[in-house]
Amino acid sequence: MFIKRIIIFLVLVTVSVGTVNAGREYAANDLAEMQSRKVKKAQKKQDAREQEKKKSIKGSSRATQKRSYEIQSQEVQKRMKQNRKDTKAREKAKKKYNNSKTQRGAKKYRATASKHR
């Protein structure tokens, strides 16, 4: 009888400690989310600046790629185009192979492979 009471007490203590910790974590998350309006606005501005910077870098790199393609001779342009096609095909095959190794991908790709044989 005494042992049962001790076990019940220990179970209740562990359950209550778990809820107290969970409550503390929740409270800590709330404090992190509770920011002043000024801080939120500054964060939003900074995020917008970063996005704009990424966008400009991406655009300039595309322009550079286009220019480097255009200054090549016709034969080199054909070869570059074919290399791009080959790379895309390799990446697609690699992705398909890797996906077929997952459980979900196995249903999709292995089932169709057996039908085509």
Helices and strands as residue ranges (DSSP letters): H 2-33, H 37-70, H 74-100, H 103-105, I 106-110, H 111-116
